[in-house]
Amino acid sequence: METTKKIRLATVWLSGCSGCHMSFLDQDERLIELAKKVQLVYSPLVDIKTFPEDVDITIIEGAVGNEEQLNLLKQVRMRTKVLVALGDCAVTGNVTALRNALNNSAKSVLERAYVETADMNSQIPIDVPKLLEQACPLHEIVKVDYYIPGCPPPADLINYVLTELLSRKTPSMEGRFKYG
């Protein structure tokens, strides 16, 4: 009997509120069916520090707001066959990109957040990743294969997209898996 190889799934959380990952978890018992078909190889939900090679599907929530995220996104795209932008921050920049309308420098954004509004210890932390001058949605940096809009997207929509991706061969996954 030939065994079916599980699809390697990753989820990533960039700049955003984590609401999209909460919607992902709201699939409830459907997560059990999903777990039968996928191997979760990277996620903020598990303790894996390095994004792996040869990932079949990556779902990314959040906009790109700093250099660390920019580098991670580029690495994810190079190592992923199908990239899915999850939620309005990933699709449009949404909440994270609100700072763009101010036309402020990254330094002034940090000063506003950590100095001007602080009640005590008003200083910019040393370990904050370097902000990009403008926050942006994923497709402004890399090619995105699928978009799931919403703030956050409903669990039913996330489940529908994942079910579709897992149940048929998409062009970028053609010949990679046996389904059954």
C-alpha atoms as one frame of an Amber mdcrd trajectory, in Angstrom:
protein
   0.000   0.000   0.000   1.421   3.355  -1.073   1.243   6.114   1.496   0.256
   9.625   0.578   2.853  12.237   1.445   1.485  14.986   3.669   1.532  18.505
   2.317   4.055  20.710   4.112   2.123  23.712   5.494   3.534  26.830   7.136
   1.860  29.862   8.668   3.595  33.193   9.266   2.541  36.225  11.284   4.079
  39.558  10.268   2.841  43.033  11.378  -0.780  42.732  12.416  -3.005  41.777
  15.303  -2.955  37.930  15.073  -6.693  37.899  14.356  -6.154  35.898  11.173
  -4.399  33.121  13.075  -7.283  33.146  15.545  -9.701  32.729  12.608  -7.506
  29.890  11.330  -7.948  28.209  14.728 -11.711  28.906  14.609 -11.994  26.098
  12.065 -12.578  23.995  15.204 -13.027  20.272  14.461 -12.137  20.863  10.794
  -8.562  21.311  12.024  -8.543  17.582  12.804  -9.316  16.790   9.153  -6.709
  19.321   8.043  -4.105  17.730  10.343  -4.607  14.399   8.571  -3.515  15.989
   5.267  -0.742  18.379   6.298   2.452  18.523   8.260   2.753  21.890  10.035
   6.415  22.767   9.464   6.495  26.399  10.649   4.098  28.615  12.583   3.837
  31.061  15.478   1.686  28.302  16.979   4.672  25.938  17.312   8.254  26.437
  18.460  10.204  26.343  15.188  12.798  29.112  14.769  13.978  28.749  11.165
  11.759  28.742   8.095  12.295  25.359   6.394  13.101  24.453   2.809  10.578
  22.872   0.420   7.288  24.141   1.877   4.212  23.389  -0.204   1.787  26.044
   1.102   2.504  29.062   3.291  -0.243  31.256   4.684   0.985  34.709   5.752
  -0.912  37.135   7.939   0.134  40.759   8.354   1.839  43.488   6.386   5.576
  43.959   6.009   6.616  46.621   8.506  10.293  46.062   9.257  13.514  44.731
   7.730  13.343  41.452   9.650   9.905  40.738   8.149  11.078  41.818   4.700
  13.933  39.310   4.827  11.674  36.555   6.194   9.085  37.175   3.446  11.723
  36.917   0.723  13.034  33.688   2.268   9.489  32.289   2.556   8.786  33.046
  -1.112  11.987  31.306  -2.221  11.163  28.205  -0.161   7.394  27.987  -0.798
   5.469  26.626  -3.772   2.117  28.345  -3.014   1.934  31.603  -1.047  -1.410
  32.729   0.380  -1.937  36.274   1.712  -4.276  35.913   4.694  -6.302  38.919
   5.829  -6.496  42.575   4.931  -3.088  43.522   6.382  -1.378  40.996   4.091
  -3.616  41.890   1.131  -3.758  45.714   1.431  -1.471  46.772   4.292  -4.581
  47.717   6.332  -3.909  48.685   9.970  -0.145  48.354   9.750  -0.007  50.746
   6.793  -1.986  53.473   8.593   1.357  54.990   9.587   2.105  55.535   5.875
  -0.530  58.295   5.634   1.375  60.345   8.202   4.388  60.588   5.888   6.547
  60.309   8.988   9.951  58.718   9.058  10.393  55.352  10.715  12.282  57.152
  13.491   9.376  59.510  14.187   6.978  56.542  14.341   9.165  54.908  17.003
   9.475  58.191  18.908   5.698  58.588  18.897   5.141  55.017  20.097   7.872
  54.763  22.720   8.723  58.310  23.820   5.841  60.743  23.309   3.116  58.446
  24.610   5.097  56.812  27.430   4.196  57.415  31.055   7.572  56.086  32.246
  10.865  54.864  30.769  10.402  56.930  27.632  13.034  55.582  25.280  13.142
  53.624  22.049  14.146  50.026  22.852  17.431  48.892  21.348  16.093  45.510
  20.204  13.265  46.789  17.970  13.733  45.581  14.369  14.514  48.435  11.965
  11.230  49.758  10.565  10.749  50.181   6.840   9.891  53.748   5.863   6.538
  52.462   4.567   4.607  49.357   5.649   3.279  47.408   2.679   1.188  44.397
   1.674   2.924  41.197   0.600   2.397  41.533  -3.148   4.467  44.734  -3.219
   7.488  42.628  -2.243   6.902  39.112  -3.651   4.541  37.193  -5.898   1.400
  36.091  -4.049  -0.530  33.133  -5.460  -3.842  33.475  -3.584  -5.550  36.143
  -1.486  -7.988  35.611   1.395  -9.315  39.068   2.334 -11.100  40.014   5.547
 -10.292  41.526   8.902 -10.066  38.790   9.911 -11.297  36.451   7.190 -13.986
  34.048   8.392 -12.839  30.562   9.392 -15.226  29.102   6.794 -13.448  31.006
   4.003 -10.004  29.962   5.246 -11.182  26.354   5.403 -12.680  26.564   1.905
  -9.446  27.878   0.378  -7.293  25.303   2.176  -9.663  22.486   1.249  -9.543
  23.545  -2.395  -5.762  23.807  -2.397  -5.418  20.400  -0.764  -8.005  18.614
  -2.895  -6.755  19.491  -6.361  -3.483  19.957  -8.087  -2.774  23.627  -8.578
  -0.334  24.489 -11.388   2.489  25.260  -8.945   1.948  21.948  -7.108   1.352
  19.790 -10.208   3.012  16.414  -9.989   4.185  17.017  -6.421   1.565  15.045
  -4.481  -0.603  12.004  -4.616  -4.141  12.697  -3.500  -6.513  10.133  -2.260
